[in-house]
Amino acid sequence: MAIVTMMPEALRDFDKLPKTIKERFRNLRERLQEWPSVSGAKPLSGKLAGHYRLRTGDYRLRLHVEGETIIIDKIGLRKDIYDD
């Protein structure tokens, strides 16, 4: 079972989400504890190589893995999540 943590930026992003989307992300976070057997996690490429994304509707959750720890570093709309 993996440990799931959120970076401060991701926590701020989460606070700005609509209530229904927040509930979806809570469910995604629980699913992440079963890493690496999480369906829907897609590896990113290019400058974000080493990161993964999970989606729900137009929203994305960006994460990376360090050993047994899953670190969520950004949450937001599809158009904004890949900036960095």
C-alpha positions as CSV (number, residue, x, y, z in Angstrom):
1,M,0.0,0.0,0.0
2,A,1.4,3.4,-1.1
3,I,1.5,6.6,0.9
4,V,-0.3,9.5,-0.9
5,T,0.8,13.0,-0.1
6,M,-0.1,16.4,-1.6
7,M,2.2,19.3,-2.3
8,P,1.1,22.7,-1.0
9,E,0.3,23.9,-4.5
10,A,-2.0,20.8,-5.1
11,L,-3.8,21.6,-1.8
12,R,-4.5,25.1,-2.9
13,D,-5.7,23.8,-6.3
14,F,-7.9,21.3,-4.5
15,D,-9.5,24.0,-2.4
16,K,-10.6,25.9,-5.6
17,L,-12.4,23.0,-7.1
18,P,-16.2,22.6,-7.3
19,K,-17.7,20.4,-4.6
20,T,-18.6,17.6,-7.0
21,I,-15.1,17.5,-8.4
22,K,-13.5,17.5,-4.9
23,E,-15.4,14.3,-4.2
24,R,-14.1,12.6,-7.4
25,F,-10.6,13.6,-6.4
26,R,-11.0,12.1,-2.9
27,N,-11.9,8.9,-4.6
28,L,-8.9,9.1,-6.9
29,R,-6.6,9.7,-4.0
30,E,-8.0,6.6,-2.2
31,R,-7.4,4.5,-5.4
32,L,-3.8,5.8,-5.6
33,Q,-3.0,3.9,-2.4
34,E,-3.2,0.7,-4.5
35,W,-0.3,1.9,-6.7
36,P,0.9,0.5,-9.2
37,S,-2.3,-1.3,-10.0
38,V,-4.3,2.0,-10.5
39,S,-6.3,2.0,-13.7
40,G,-6.3,5.2,-15.8
41,A,-2.9,6.4,-14.7
42,K,-1.0,7.6,-17.8
43,P,2.7,8.4,-17.9
44,L,3.6,11.8,-19.2
45,S,6.4,12.5,-21.7
46,G,8.7,15.3,-22.7
47,K,9.5,17.9,-19.9
48,L,7.1,16.0,-17.6
49,A,8.6,12.6,-18.1
50,G,8.5,10.7,-14.8
51,H,5.1,12.2,-13.9
52,Y,1.7,10.5,-14.4
53,R,-1.8,11.9,-14.7
54,L,-5.3,10.7,-13.7
55,R,-8.4,12.3,-15.2
56,T,-11.9,12.9,-14.2
57,G,-13.9,14.9,-16.8
58,D,-12.0,17.9,-17.8
59,Y,-9.9,17.9,-14.6
60,R,-6.5,16.2,-14.1
61,L,-4.4,15.2,-11.2
62,R,-0.6,15.2,-11.8
63,L,1.6,13.0,-9.7
64,H,5.0,11.4,-9.5
65,V,6.3,8.4,-7.6
66,E,9.2,8.3,-5.1
67,G,9.6,4.8,-3.8
68,E,6.4,3.9,-1.9
69,T,5.2,7.5,-1.8
70,I,2.8,9.0,-4.4
71,I,3.2,12.8,-4.5
72,I,0.4,14.8,-6.0
73,D,1.9,18.1,-7.2
74,K,-0.9,19.7,-9.3
75,I,-4.6,19.5,-9.8
76,G,-6.6,21.5,-12.4
77,L,-8.2,21.8,-15.7
78,R,-6.8,19.9,-18.7
79,K,-5.6,23.1,-20.3
80,D,-3.5,24.1,-17.2
81,I,-2.2,20.9,-15.8
82,Y,0.7,20.4,-18.3
83,D,2.2,23.8,-17.8
84,D,5.6,23.8,-16.0
